Amino acid sequence: MYQKTIIIGRLTRDPEMRYMPDGTAITNLNVAVGDRKKDASGNYTDHTTWFRVSVWGKQGENANQYLSKGKLVYVEGTLKSDAGGNPPTFAKKDGSTGASFEITAQTVKYLSPAGENGGGNAPAPASVADEDDPF
């Protein structure tokens, strides 16, 4: 069996790096992936899917050093699930329950030009403000 997930989206906050007891780096990224669809009446609606991404080792250290909020990234990895095969759940800021899509990255590519927020041709989520981030 094989599972691979690929996303292209924008960081909704700066990366957060920490080290495991054995010295291995792990960097967490929050990525928003935007999608715009046209309905039957011709109006566009925006939909954003949120992902938590874990990047390990040297690649995680590099992501922490070179990425920042608003940067466009390509992530390739595997989806994590709970024991039942579903996305892990969490409590939202408003107290309701939400599900998070979590990816353990094997590959992270930086799509925004160096020194510039934005860039690239992928659709951007409506907003990448911290208050919109459900995590």
Secondary structure, 3 states (H helix, E strand, C coil): CCCCEEEEEEECCCCEEEECCCCCEEEEEEEEEEEEEECCCCCEEEEEEEEEEEEEHHHHHHHHHHCCCCCEEEEEEEEECCCCCCCCEEECCCCCEEECEEEEEEEEEECCCCCCCCCCCCCCCCCCCHHHCCC
